[in-house]
Amino acid sequence: MSDTKNKLSLTLRPAMIHESRIVAEQYNVLKDWKLVRDEVLTNNLLQARTESTSRTMYGEVSKRLKNLTDDELSLMTTSDLDADAKHLVWLAICRQYLFTYQFAIEVVSEHFSKSRFKLYAEDYVAFLNAKAEWHSNLDNITQQSRYKAQQIMFKMLAECGLVNKDKELLHQSLSPQLIELIQLTNIDDLRIFPGEYV
């Protein structure tokens, strides 16, 4: 993970899997993030209603995807498995947001390992409150932002296939190719997926 994320921050954007694949496809062709940005924004590849929205969406997606290696970005667009793309988006989000990374390990995977297969809003609130004791920026977040971040977290988990609509944890079957790529970068990152990989 990047060393720039010393303080915990929350993401207020959903997974954006479709948009991530579009941006990754452009990167796999151009191999230059400035060129990718120009291509995506000039041609409105994200199908945003306004230029401002397009810039915002691209900024968030590219920020996440820059945490993936070239091989991981390639797999996101070339794999025949829809799950690979979802897993890679989750991986990119977790590498970008330390709060999400820690939630994935300390709550999601921990619950799964203890056969507690359902997540509740209280699990998120307890986790956030515990982290806020050590990170003042989290303690200063408004109740409205806390609630929105909680909704986004559960939405991302569902979009990436880690939970079902009832917030029940789903065992992840990572492809051998994805496991190999993650091991090359940081084997600990496998812990963000409910299952037995490490």
C-alpha positions as CSV (number, residue, x, y, z in Angstrom):
1,M,0.0,0.0,0.0
2,S,1.0,3.6,-0.5
3,D,2.9,5.3,2.3
4,T,0.9,8.5,1.7
5,K,-2.1,7.2,3.6
6,N,-0.9,7.7,7.2
7,K,-4.3,9.1,8.2
8,L,-7.5,7.3,7.9
9,S,-10.1,8.7,5.4
10,L,-13.5,7.5,4.3
11,T,-14.5,7.0,0.7
12,L,-17.9,8.6,-0.3
13,R,-18.0,7.0,-3.7
14,P,-19.3,3.5,-4.6
15,A,-17.2,0.8,-6.3
16,M,-17.7,2.1,-9.9
17,I,-16.7,-1.2,-11.4
18,H,-17.9,-0.4,-14.9
19,E,-16.1,3.0,-14.9
20,S,-12.9,1.3,-13.5
21,R,-12.8,-1.1,-16.4
22,I,-13.2,1.7,-18.9
23,V,-10.3,3.6,-17.4
24,A,-8.2,0.5,-17.1
25,E,-8.8,-0.4,-20.7
26,Q,-7.5,3.1,-21.7
27,Y,-4.4,2.7,-19.5
28,N,-3.6,-0.7,-20.9
29,V,-3.5,0.8,-24.4
30,L,-1.9,4.2,-23.6
31,K,0.3,3.3,-20.6
32,D,0.3,7.0,-19.6
33,W,-2.1,8.4,-17.0
34,K,-2.1,12.0,-18.5
35,L,-3.0,10.6,-21.9
36,V,-5.7,8.4,-20.3
37,R,-7.2,11.4,-18.5
38,D,-7.3,13.4,-21.8
39,E,-8.9,10.5,-23.7
40,V,-11.5,9.8,-21.0
41,L,-12.5,13.4,-20.5
42,T,-12.4,14.5,-24.1
43,N,-14.6,11.7,-25.3
44,N,-16.7,11.5,-22.1
45,L,-16.0,7.8,-21.9
46,L,-17.6,7.6,-18.5
47,Q,-20.9,8.9,-19.9
48,A,-21.2,11.7,-17.3
49,R,-23.9,14.3,-17.7
50,T,-21.5,17.2,-17.1
51,E,-17.8,17.8,-17.6
52,S,-17.4,18.5,-13.8
53,T,-19.0,15.1,-13.0
54,S,-16.7,13.4,-15.5
55,R,-13.6,15.0,-14.0
56,T,-14.7,14.0,-10.5
57,M,-15.5,10.4,-11.4
58,Y,-12.2,10.1,-13.4
59,G,-10.3,11.6,-10.5
60,E,-11.6,9.0,-8.0
61,V,-11.3,6.0,-10.3
62,S,-7.8,6.8,-11.5
63,K,-6.7,7.5,-7.9
64,R,-7.7,4.0,-7.0
65,L,-6.4,2.3,-10.1
66,K,-3.0,3.8,-9.7
67,N,-2.6,1.5,-6.7
68,L,-2.7,-1.5,-9.0
69,T,0.3,-2.9,-11.0
70,D,0.3,-2.9,-14.8
71,D,-0.3,-6.7,-14.7
72,E,-3.3,-6.3,-12.3
73,L,-4.7,-3.6,-14.5
74,S,-4.3,-5.8,-17.5
75,L,-6.1,-8.7,-15.8
76,M,-9.0,-6.4,-14.9
77,T,-9.9,-6.0,-18.6
78,T,-8.7,-9.3,-20.1
79,S,-10.0,-11.9,-17.7
80,D,-13.0,-13.9,-18.7
81,L,-14.1,-13.9,-15.1
82,D,-16.3,-11.1,-14.0
83,A,-15.2,-11.8,-10.4
84,D,-11.6,-10.8,-11.2
85,A,-12.6,-7.3,-12.2
86,K,-14.7,-6.9,-9.0
87,H,-11.9,-8.3,-6.8
88,L,-9.4,-5.9,-8.4
89,V,-11.6,-2.9,-7.9
90,W,-12.0,-3.9,-4.2
91,L,-8.2,-4.3,-4.0
92,A,-7.7,-0.9,-5.5
93,I,-10.1,0.7,-3.1
94,C,-8.5,-1.0,-0.1
95,R,-5.0,0.0,-1.2
96,Q,-6.2,3.6,-1.6
97,Y,-8.2,3.9,1.6
98,L,-6.5,2.6,4.7
99,F,-9.8,2.7,6.6
100,T,-11.4,0.4,4.1
101,Y,-8.4,-1.9,4.1
102,Q,-8.5,-2.2,7.9
103,F,-12.3,-2.7,7.9
104,A,-11.9,-5.5,5.3
105,I,-9.4,-7.3,7.5
106,E,-10.5,-6.5,11.0
107,V,-14.2,-6.8,10.5
108,V,-15.1,-8.6,7.2
109,S,-12.4,-11.3,7.2
110,E,-12.4,-11.6,11.0
111,H,-16.2,-12.2,11.0
112,F,-15.8,-14.7,8.3
113,S,-13.0,-16.6,10.1
114,K,-15.2,-16.8,13.2
115,S,-18.2,-18.1,11.1
116,R,-20.2,-14.8,11.8
117,F,-21.5,-14.5,8.3
118,K,-23.7,-11.4,8.6
119,L,-22.6,-7.8,8.8
120,Y,-24.6,-5.2,10.7
121,A,-24.6,-1.5,10.8
122,E,-23.4,-1.7,14.4
123,D,-20.3,-3.5,13.2
124,Y,-19.4,-0.5,11.1
125,V,-20.3,2.0,13.8
126,A,-18.2,0.2,16.4
127,F,-15.2,0.0,14.0
128,L,-15.5,3.7,13.1
129,N,-15.8,4.8,16.7
130,A,-12.7,2.7,17.7
131,K,-10.6,4.2,14.9
132,A,-11.9,7.7,15.7
133,E,-10.3,7.5,19.1
134,W,-6.9,7.4,17.4
135,H,-7.6,9.5,14.4
136,S,-9.0,13.0,15.1
137,N,-10.0,13.6,11.5
138,L,-12.5,10.7,11.8
139,D,-13.8,12.1,15.1
140,N,-14.6,15.4,13.4
141,I,-16.8,13.9,10.7
142,T,-20.5,14.9,10.8
143,Q,-23.1,12.3,11.6
144,Q,-24.5,12.7,8.0
145,S,-21.1,12.0,6.5
146,R,-20.6,9.0,8.8
147,Y,-24.0,7.6,7.7
148,K,-23.3,8.2,4.1
149,A,-19.8,6.5,4.4
150,Q,-21.4,3.5,6.1
151,Q,-24.0,3.2,3.3
152,I,-21.2,3.4,0.7
153,M,-19.1,0.8,2.5
154,F,-21.9,-1.8,2.4
155,K,-22.8,-0.8,-1.2
156,M,-19.2,-1.4,-2.2
157,L,-19.0,-4.7,-0.5
158,A,-22.2,-5.8,-2.4
159,E,-21.0,-4.4,-5.7
160,C,-17.7,-6.2,-5.4
161,G,-19.4,-9.5,-4.5
162,L,-18.2,-9.8,-0.9
163,V,-21.7,-9.7,0.6
164,N,-25.2,-10.4,-0.7
165,K,-28.2,-8.0,-0.5
166,D,-28.8,-9.2,3.1
167,K,-25.2,-8.2,4.1
168,E,-24.3,-11.9,4.4
169,L,-20.6,-12.6,3.8
170,L,-19.8,-14.6,0.7
171,H,-16.8,-16.9,0.5
172,Q,-14.5,-15.6,-2.2
173,S,-13.0,-17.8,-4.9
174,L,-10.1,-15.8,-6.2
175,S,-8.7,-17.0,-9.5
176,P,-5.2,-18.5,-9.4
177,Q,-3.9,-15.8,-11.7
178,L,-5.2,-13.0,-9.3
179,I,-3.8,-14.7,-6.3
180,E,-0.4,-15.0,-8.0
181,L,-0.4,-11.3,-8.9
182,I,-1.3,-10.2,-5.4
183,Q,1.3,-12.4,-3.9
184,L,3.9,-10.7,-6.1
185,T,3.0,-7.3,-4.7
186,N,1.9,-7.9,-1.1
187,I,0.7,-11.3,0.2
188,D,-1.1,-9.5,3.1
189,D,-3.5,-8.0,0.6
190,L,-5.2,-11.4,0.3
191,R,-6.6,-10.9,3.7
192,I,-9.1,-8.3,2.5
193,F,-11.1,-11.2,0.9
194,P,-13.2,-13.5,3.0
195,G,-11.7,-16.9,2.6
196,E,-8.5,-18.9,3.2
197,Y,-5.7,-17.5,1.1
198,V,-2.9,-16.6,3.4
